[in-house]
Amino acid sequence: MGRMKILLVQDVEYLGTAGDVKEVAGGFGRNYLIPKGLAVLATRGHIRQAEERMQARRRREEASRKDAEALAGRMNGKTLRFTARVGELDRLYGSVTNADIAAKMTEQLGIEIDRRKIDLSDPIKRIGIYPVKVRLMGGVEPVINVVVEAEEGAIELPKSAEDVS
């Protein structure tokens, strides 16, 4: 039968992503891709619909990137303060986790962030200043300062990490 032009409706490994127009062997298209709902015949109407969907998706992604960048601007360089009970060698009783940091962001900055987006490999177990990256989306990763101080007295901050707000 030769080759046929199809429009992928879903991503197909080794072939392409949804919205791509590909030329495939007739049997592959007729007997596999189309019956499984992975592709449709590449008619003008289908191609136009696919382009409209792609543009709508691009607009949505652009809007969510703008939102993420605005949010990053609000949080970048901000300082969150924790006070904790401390034992010897400045070790905390307990620890500060990404869930604690997410709760503190909501409380202090009014920003709700999923704790899984807070890039903390291990919970913080000592007093000190920790720069913590927040992964909002690809390429948008603001850094906040997490300051953990002993309950008795505050530790002196270097002037650069001081909050400006």
C-alpha positions as CSV (number, residue, x, y, z in Angstrom):
1,M,0.0,0.0,0.0
2,G,3.0,2.3,0.5
3,R,3.2,5.2,2.9
4,M,0.6,7.3,4.6
5,K,0.6,10.6,6.4
6,I,-0.7,10.4,10.0
7,L,-1.1,12.9,12.8
8,L,0.0,11.7,16.2
9,V,-2.6,12.1,18.9
10,Q,-0.3,10.8,21.7
11,D,3.4,10.6,22.2
12,V,4.7,7.4,20.5
13,E,8.2,6.2,21.5
14,Y,10.7,6.3,18.7
15,L,8.2,8.0,16.4
16,G,7.3,11.4,17.8
17,T,5.2,13.5,20.1
18,A,1.5,14.4,20.0
19,G,0.8,16.9,17.3
20,D,3.6,15.7,15.0
21,V,2.7,14.8,11.4
22,K,4.7,11.7,10.3
23,E,4.8,9.6,7.2
24,V,4.6,5.9,8.1
25,A,4.2,2.5,6.4
26,G,0.5,2.1,5.5
27,G,0.1,-1.1,7.5
28,F,1.7,0.4,10.6
29,G,-0.7,3.3,10.4
30,R,-3.9,1.4,9.5
31,N,-3.3,-1.7,11.6
32,Y,-1.6,-0.3,14.7
33,L,-1.5,3.5,15.2
34,I,-5.0,4.4,14.2
35,P,-6.9,1.5,15.8
36,K,-5.0,2.0,19.1
37,G,-6.0,5.7,19.1
38,L,-2.4,6.8,18.9
39,A,-2.9,8.7,15.5
40,V,-5.4,9.8,13.0
41,L,-5.2,10.3,9.3
42,A,-3.4,13.6,8.6
43,T,-6.3,15.5,7.0
44,R,-6.2,19.3,6.7
45,G,-8.9,19.6,9.5
46,H,-7.0,17.4,11.9
47,I,-3.8,19.2,11.3
48,R,-5.5,22.6,11.9
49,Q,-7.1,21.3,15.1
50,A,-3.7,19.9,16.3
51,E,-2.0,23.3,15.6
52,E,-4.7,25.1,17.6
53,R,-4.3,22.7,20.5
54,M,-0.5,23.2,20.4
55,Q,-0.9,27.0,20.4
56,A,-3.3,26.8,23.4
57,R,-0.9,24.6,25.3
58,R,2.0,26.9,24.5
59,R,-0.1,29.9,25.8
60,R,-0.9,28.0,29.0
61,E,2.8,27.0,29.5
62,E,3.8,30.6,28.9
63,A,1.2,31.9,31.4
64,S,2.3,29.4,34.1
65,R,6.0,30.3,33.4
66,K,5.1,34.0,33.9
67,D,3.3,33.1,37.2
68,A,6.3,31.1,38.3
69,E,8.7,33.9,37.5
70,A,6.6,36.4,39.4
71,L,6.5,34.0,42.4
72,A,10.2,33.5,42.2
73,G,10.7,37.3,42.3
74,R,8.7,37.4,45.5
75,M,10.7,34.7,47.2
76,N,14.2,35.0,45.9
77,G,16.7,36.0,48.6
78,K,14.0,36.1,51.3
79,T,14.9,34.8,54.8
80,L,12.9,32.3,56.8
81,R,13.7,32.1,60.5
82,F,13.4,29.1,62.7
83,T,14.2,28.9,66.4
84,A,14.8,25.5,67.8
85,R,16.0,23.8,71.0
86,V,19.7,23.1,70.7
87,G,21.9,20.5,72.4
88,E,25.6,20.3,72.4
89,L,27.7,21.1,69.3
90,D,24.8,23.3,68.1
91,R,22.7,20.2,67.2
92,L,19.0,20.6,67.1
93,Y,16.6,18.4,69.0
94,G,14.6,17.3,66.0
95,S,15.2,18.9,62.6
96,V,13.9,21.3,60.1
97,T,12.4,19.5,57.1
98,N,11.0,20.6,53.7
99,A,7.5,20.4,55.1
100,D,8.5,22.8,57.9
101,I,10.0,25.2,55.4
102,A,6.8,25.0,53.2
103,A,4.7,25.8,56.3
104,K,7.0,28.7,57.3
105,M,6.7,30.1,53.7
106,T,2.9,30.2,54.0
107,E,3.1,31.8,57.4
108,Q,5.8,34.4,56.8
109,L,5.5,35.1,53.0
110,G,1.9,34.1,52.3
111,I,3.2,31.7,49.6
112,E,1.9,28.2,49.3
113,I,4.5,25.8,47.9
114,D,4.3,22.0,47.7
115,R,7.0,20.7,50.1
116,R,8.3,18.4,47.3
117,K,9.4,21.5,45.3
118,I,11.7,22.5,48.2
119,D,15.2,21.2,47.3
120,L,16.4,19.9,50.7
121,S,18.4,16.7,50.4
122,D,18.5,16.1,54.1
123,P,16.7,17.7,57.0
124,I,18.6,20.5,58.7
125,K,20.0,19.3,62.1
126,R,22.3,22.2,63.2
127,I,21.9,25.9,63.7
128,G,23.1,28.1,60.8
129,I,22.2,29.7,57.6
130,Y,21.2,27.5,54.7
131,P,20.5,28.6,51.1
132,V,17.6,26.4,49.9
133,K,16.5,26.2,46.2
134,V,12.8,26.0,45.4
135,R,12.1,24.2,42.1
136,L,9.0,26.0,40.7
137,M,9.4,24.8,37.1
138,G,12.3,24.1,34.7
139,G,14.7,27.0,34.9
140,V,12.8,28.9,37.5
141,E,14.5,28.1,40.8
142,P,14.6,30.9,43.4
143,V,16.8,30.5,46.5
144,I,15.6,31.4,50.0
145,N,17.7,31.7,53.1
146,V,16.7,29.4,55.9
147,V,18.1,30.6,59.2
148,V,18.0,28.2,62.1
149,E,18.9,29.8,65.5
150,A,19.0,28.5,69.0
151,E,16.0,29.4,71.2
152,E,18.2,31.2,73.8
153,G,19.7,33.9,71.5
154,A,19.9,34.8,67.9
155,I,23.0,34.2,65.9
156,E,24.6,37.2,64.2
157,L,23.9,37.3,60.5
158,P,26.4,38.5,58.0
159,K,24.9,41.8,56.5
160,S,24.4,40.2,53.0
161,A,21.9,37.7,54.2
162,E,19.9,40.3,56.2
163,D,16.3,40.7,55.2
164,V,15.5,43.9,53.3
165,S,11.7,43.7,53.5
